[in-house]
């Protein structure tokens, strides 16, 4: 589902900060070499993630779902000089692809890749988080949220992607459509969580921003 028409979206892109040359190359390489390239965050959402990160100025970022690394590089733009971004993905085939672009960035020493199940890996990462980006298995969104909320610093953000799910959240989910059911439940769950303020934006496929009180 397109929430705004393509012409308006391109106008928004044209009037937003340019993506870096490295991000342009990553975008192109993803569409040329990787299955399901539309999973990439893309220019407009990437600039929004970068802007939020620059506002927060996080020392510790957690990303759940790396894909090809575009969103990680955008989020890293706001890191403090001594900051670290931990990014987790379960797709072993993408690790070298991600690393090839991370290593070409100025954040090469600040990005830590983790391979495996995020539900197992998150408890092994020490410390608290200033910013968390959730963009992985939709059925596990609430689990991820619950794993990180108590480790999120006051004023910190949890950003959750794909929460409008091509508009499917508006209708009763089919009996076998677990992704839609879980996203509908997740959206209700965080909106009723007294620990956070929430705004759900119709940006790309839906982006929810939760700020810890």
KOLVEX-944016 format. One record per residue (C-alpha): residue number from 0; x, y, z; residue in one letter. Coordinates in steps of 0.25 Angstrom, whole numbers, plus 5000, padded with zeros to 4 digits. Layout:
BEGIN
<rec n="NUM" u="X" v="Y" w="Z" res="A"/>
...
END
This chain:
BEGIN
<rec n="0" u="5000" v="5000" w="5000" res="X"/>
<rec n="1" u="5005" v="5014" w="4996" res="X"/>
<rec n="2" u="5001" v="5024" w="5007" res="X"/>
<rec n="3" u="5004" v="5036" w="4999" res="X"/>
<rec n="4" u="5006" v="5036" w="4984" res="X"/>
<rec n="5" u="5019" v="5035" w="4977" res="X"/>
<rec n="6" u="5020" v="5049" w="4973" res="X"/>
<rec n="7" u="5018" v="5054" w="4987" res="X"/>
<rec n="8" u="5028" v="5044" w="4992" res="X"/>
<rec n="9" u="5039" v="5049" w="4982" res="X"/>
<rec n="10" u="5036" v="5063" w="4986" res="X"/>
<rec n="11" u="5038" v="5060" w="5001" res="X"/>
<rec n="12" u="5051" v="5052" w="4997" res="X"/>
<rec n="13" u="5056" v="5064" w="4989" res="X"/>
<rec n="14" u="5054" v="5074" w="5000" res="X"/>
<rec n="15" u="5061" v="5065" w="5010" res="X"/>
<rec n="16" u="5076" v="5064" w="5013" res="X"/>
<rec n="17" u="5083" v="5056" w="5003" res="X"/>
<rec n="18" u="5088" v="5042" w="5006" res="X"/>
<rec n="19" u="5103" v="5040" w="5006" res="X"/>
<rec n="20" u="5110" v="5034" w="4994" res="X"/>
<rec n="21" u="5112" v="5021" w="5002" res="X"/>
<rec n="22" u="5098" v="5020" w="5005" res="X"/>
<rec n="23" u="5094" v="5022" w="4990" res="X"/>
<rec n="24" u="5104" v="5010" w="4986" res="X"/>
<rec n="25" u="5098" v="5001" w="4997" res="X"/>
<rec n="26" u="5084" v="5004" w="4992" res="X"/>
<rec n="27" u="5088" v="5001" w="4978" res="X"/>
<rec n="28" u="5096" v="4988" w="4982" res="X"/>
<rec n="29" u="5084" v="4983" w="4990" res="X"/>
<rec n="30" u="5075" v="4984" w="4978" res="X"/>
<rec n="31" u="5085" v="4978" w="4969" res="X"/>
<rec n="32" u="5089" v="4966" w="4978" res="X"/>
<rec n="33" u="5079" v="4963" w="4990" res="X"/>
<rec n="34" u="5066" v="4957" w="4990" res="X"/>
<rec n="35" u="5054" v="4965" w="4995" res="X"/>
<rec n="36" u="5062" v="4979" w="4993" res="X"/>
<rec n="37" u="5049" v="4986" w="4997" res="X"/>
<rec n="38" u="5053" v="4982" w="5012" res="X"/>
<rec n="39" u="5063" v="4993" w="5011" res="X"/>
<rec n="40" u="5060" v="5006" w="5019" res="X"/>
<rec n="41" u="5062" v="5015" w="5007" res="X"/>
<rec n="42" u="5065" v="5030" w="5006" res="X"/>
<rec n="43" u="5054" v="5037" w="5013" res="X"/>
<rec n="44" u="5052" v="5027" w="5025" res="X"/>
<rec n="45" u="5068" v="5027" w="5026" res="X"/>
<rec n="46" u="5068" v="5042" w="5027" res="X"/>
<rec n="47" u="5057" v="5041" w="5038" res="X"/>
<rec n="48" u="5065" v="5031" w="5046" res="X"/>
<rec n="49" u="5078" v="5039" w="5044" res="X"/>
<rec n="50" u="5070" v="5051" w="5049" res="X"/>
<rec n="51" u="5065" v="5044" w="5062" res="X"/>
<rec n="52" u="5079" v="5039" w="5065" res="X"/>
<rec n="53" u="5085" v="5052" w="5063" res="X"/>
<rec n="54" u="5075" v="5058" w="5073" res="X"/>
<rec n="55" u="5077" v="5047" w="5083" res="X"/>
<rec n="56" u="5092" v="5047" w="5082" res="X"/>
<rec n="57" u="5092" v="5032" w="5087" res="X"/>
<rec n="58" u="5104" v="5026" w="5093" res="X"/>
<rec n="59" u="5098" v="5012" w="5091" res="X"/>
<rec n="60" u="5089" v="5008" w="5080" res="X"/>
<rec n="61" u="5082" v="4994" w="5078" res="X"/>
<rec n="62" u="5077" v="4990" w="5065" res="X"/>
<rec n="63" u="5069" v="4977" w="5063" res="X"/>
<rec n="64" u="5069" v="4973" w="5049" res="X"/>
<rec n="65" u="5081" v="4978" w="5040" res="X"/>
<rec n="66" u="5077" v="4974" w="5026" res="X"/>
<rec n="67" u="5088" v="4980" w="5017" res="X"/>
<rec n="68" u="5092" v="4991" w="5027" res="X"/>
<rec n="69" u="5086" v="5003" w="5022" res="X"/>
<rec n="70" u="5078" v="5007" w="5034" res="X"/>
<rec n="71" u="5090" v="5004" w="5043" res="X"/>
<rec n="72" u="5099" v="5014" w="5036" res="X"/>
<rec n="73" u="5087" v="5024" w="5037" res="X"/>
<rec n="74" u="5086" v="5022" w="5052" res="X"/>
<rec n="75" u="5101" v="5022" w="5054" res="X"/>
<rec n="76" u="5101" v="5037" w="5048" res="X"/>
<rec n="77" u="5096" v="5041" w="5062" res="X"/>
<rec n="78" u="5106" v="5033" w="5071" res="X"/>
<rec n="79" u="5115" v="5040" w="5081" res="X"/>
<rec n="80" u="5130" v="5040" w="5078" res="X"/>
<rec n="81" u="5131" v="5028" w="5087" res="X"/>
<rec n="82" u="5118" v="5022" w="5084" res="X"/>
<rec n="83" u="5114" v="5007" w="5080" res="X"/>
<rec n="84" u="5103" v="5002" w="5071" res="X"/>
<rec n="85" u="5100" v="4987" w="5073" res="X"/>
<rec n="86" u="5092" v="4981" w="5061" res="X"/>
<rec n="87" u="5086" v="4967" w="5061" res="X"/>
<rec n="88" u="5082" v="4959" w="5049" res="X"/>
<rec n="89" u="5080" v="4944" w="5047" res="X"/>
<rec n="90" u="5083" v="4943" w="5032" res="X"/>
<rec n="91" u="5097" v="4938" w="5031" res="X"/>
<rec n="92" u="5098" v="4940" w="5016" res="X"/>
<rec n="93" u="5097" v="4955" w="5018" res="X"/>
<rec n="94" u="5108" v="4957" w="5029" res="X"/>
<rec n="95" u="5120" v="4959" w="5019" res="X"/>
<rec n="96" u="5111" v="4968" w="5010" res="X"/>
<rec n="97" u="5108" v="4977" w="5022" res="X"/>
<rec n="98" u="5122" v="4977" w="5027" res="X"/>
<rec n="99" u="5127" v="4982" w="5014" res="X"/>
<rec n="100" u="5119" v="4994" w="5015" res="X"/>
<rec n="101" u="5121" v="4996" w="5030" res="X"/>
<rec n="102" u="5137" v="4996" w="5027" res="X"/>
<rec n="103" u="5136" v="5006" w="5017" res="X"/>
<rec n="104" u="5129" v="5016" w="5026" res="X"/>
<rec n="105" u="5134" v="5025" w="5037" res="X"/>
<rec n="106" u="5127" v="5017" w="5047" res="X"/>
<rec n="107" u="5135" v="5004" w="5044" res="X"/>
<rec n="108" u="5140" v="5003" w="5059" res="X"/>
<rec n="109" u="5127" v="5007" w="5065" res="X"/>
<rec n="110" u="5118" v="4996" w="5059" res="X"/>
<rec n="111" u="5117" v="4982" w="5065" res="X"/>
<rec n="112" u="5110" v="4971" w="5057" res="X"/>
<rec n="113" u="5103" v="4960" w="5064" res="X"/>
<rec n="114" u="5098" v="4947" w="5057" res="X"/>
<rec n="115" u="5087" v="4939" w="5062" res="X"/>
<rec n="116" u="5074" v="4940" w="5070" res="X"/>
<rec n="117" u="5072" v="4954" w="5076" res="X"/>
<rec n="118" u="5064" v="4948" w="5087" res="X"/>
<rec n="119" u="5076" v="4941" w="5092" res="X"/>
<rec n="120" u="5087" v="4951" w="5088" res="X"/>
<rec n="121" u="5080" v="4963" w="5094" res="X"/>
<rec n="122" u="5082" v="4959" w="5109" res="X"/>
<rec n="123" u="5097" v="4956" w="5106" res="X"/>
<rec n="124" u="5099" v="4971" w="5102" res="X"/>
<rec n="125" u="5104" v="4979" w="5114" res="X"/>
<rec n="126" u="5099" v="4992" w="5118" res="X"/>
<rec n="127" u="5087" v="5001" w="5115" res="X"/>
<rec n="128" u="5082" v="5007" w="5102" res="X"/>
<rec n="129" u="5079" v="5021" w="5097" res="X"/>
<rec n="130" u="5072" v="5017" w="5084" res="X"/>
<rec n="131" u="5066" v="5004" w="5079" res="X"/>
<rec n="132" u="5062" v="5001" w="5065" res="X"/>
<rec n="133" u="5053" v="4988" w="5063" res="X"/>
<rec n="134" u="5051" v="4983" w="5049" res="X"/>
<rec n="135" u="5052" v="4968" w="5050" res="X"/>
<rec n="136" u="5042" v="4956" w="5052" res="X"/>
<rec n="137" u="5028" v="4963" w="5053" res="X"/>
<rec n="138" u="5023" v="4952" w="5062" res="X"/>
<rec n="139" u="5034" v="4955" w="5072" res="X"/>
<rec n="140" u="5032" v="4971" w="5073" res="X"/>
<rec n="141" u="5026" v="4970" w="5087" res="X"/>
<rec n="142" u="5036" v="4961" w="5092" res="X"/>
<rec n="143" u="5047" v="4970" w="5087" res="X"/>
<rec n="144" u="5040" v="4982" w="5093" res="X"/>
<rec n="145" u="5039" v="4975" w="5107" res="X"/>
<rec n="146" u="5054" v="4971" w="5106" res="X"/>
<rec n="147" u="5059" v="4985" w="5104" res="X"/>
<rec n="148" u="5049" v="4995" w="5111" res="X"/>
<rec n="149" u="5055" v="4993" w="5125" res="X"/>
<rec n="150" u="5069" v="4995" w="5119" res="X"/>
<rec n="151" u="5065" v="5008" w="5111" res="X"/>
<rec n="152" u="5070" v="5021" w="5118" res="X"/>
<rec n="153" u="5059" v="5031" w="5122" res="X"/>
<rec n="154" u="5057" v="5040" w="5109" res="X"/>
<rec n="155" u="5062" v="5028" w="5100" res="X"/>
<rec n="156" u="5054" v="5024" w="5088" res="X"/>
<rec n="157" u="5049" v="5011" w="5082" res="X"/>
<rec n="158" u="5046" v="5012" w="5068" res="X"/>
<rec n="159" u="5038" v="5000" w="5062" res="X"/>
<rec n="160" u="5037" v="4998" w="5047" res="X"/>
<rec n="161" u="5026" v="4993" w="5038" res="X"/>
<rec n="162" u="5015" v="4995" w="5048" res="X"/>
<rec n="163" u="5004" v="4998" w="5038" res="X"/>
<rec n="164" u="5008" v="4985" w="5030" res="X"/>
<rec n="165" u="5003" v="4990" w="5016" res="X"/>
<rec n="166" u="4990" v="4995" w="5023" res="X"/>
<rec n="167" u="4986" v="4981" w="5027" res="X"/>
<rec n="168" u="4985" v="4986" w="5042" res="X"/>
<rec n="169" u="4972" v="4992" w="5038" res="X"/>
<rec n="170" u="4965" v="4979" w="5036" res="X"/>
<rec n="171" u="4962" v="4967" w="5043" res="X"/>
<rec n="172" u="4974" v="4958" w="5040" res="X"/>
<rec n="173" u="4972" v="4944" w="5033" res="X"/>
<rec n="174" u="4973" v="4932" w="5042" res="X"/>
<rec n="175" u="4987" v="4928" w="5037" res="X"/>
<rec n="176" u="4992" v="4943" w="5037" res="X"/>
<rec n="177" u="5000" v="4943" w="5050" res="X"/>
<rec n="178" u="5009" v="4955" w="5046" res="X"/>
<rec n="179" u="4997" v="4964" w="5044" res="X"/>
<rec n="180" u="4991" v="4959" w="5057" res="X"/>
<rec n="181" u="5004" v="4961" w="5065" res="X"/>
<rec n="182" u="5006" v="4975" w="5059" res="X"/>
<rec n="183" u="4992" v="4979" w="5063" res="X"/>
<rec n="184" u="4994" v="4974" w="5077" res="X"/>
<rec n="185" u="5007" v="4981" w="5078" res="X"/>
<rec n="186" u="5002" v="4994" w="5073" res="X"/>
<rec n="187" u="4991" v="4993" w="5084" res="X"/>
<rec n="188" u="5001" v="4988" w="5094" res="X"/>
<rec n="189" u="5011" v="5000" w="5093" res="X"/>
<rec n="190" u="5000" v="5010" w="5092" res="X"/>
<rec n="191" u="4994" v="5006" w="5105" res="X"/>
<rec n="192" u="5008" v="5005" w="5112" res="X"/>
<rec n="193" u="5009" v="5016" w="5123" res="X"/>
<rec n="194" u="5024" v="5015" w="5122" res="X"/>
<rec n="195" u="5025" v="5022" w="5108" res="X"/>
<rec n="196" u="5019" v="5033" w="5100" res="X"/>
<rec n="197" u="5016" v="5027" w="5086" res="X"/>
<rec n="198" u="5014" v="5033" w="5072" res="X"/>
<rec n="199" u="5011" v="5025" w="5060" res="X"/>
<rec n="200" u="5015" v="5031" w="5047" res="X"/>
<rec n="201" u="5010" v="5027" w="5033" res="X"/>
<rec n="202" u="5024" v="5028" w="5028" res="X"/>
<rec n="203" u="5027" v="5017" w="5017" res="X"/>
<rec n="204" u="5021" v="5004" w="5024" res="X"/>
<rec n="205" u="5018" v="5011" w="5037" res="X"/>
<rec n="206" u="5028" v="5015" w="5047" res="X"/>
<rec n="207" u="5025" v="5016" w="5062" res="X"/>
<rec n="208" u="5033" v="5024" w="5071" res="X"/>
<rec n="209" u="5032" v="5021" w="5086" res="X"/>
<rec n="210" u="5039" v="5030" w="5096" res="X"/>
<rec n="211" u="5042" v="5025" w="5110" res="X"/>
<rec n="212" u="5037" v="5035" w="5121" res="X"/>
END
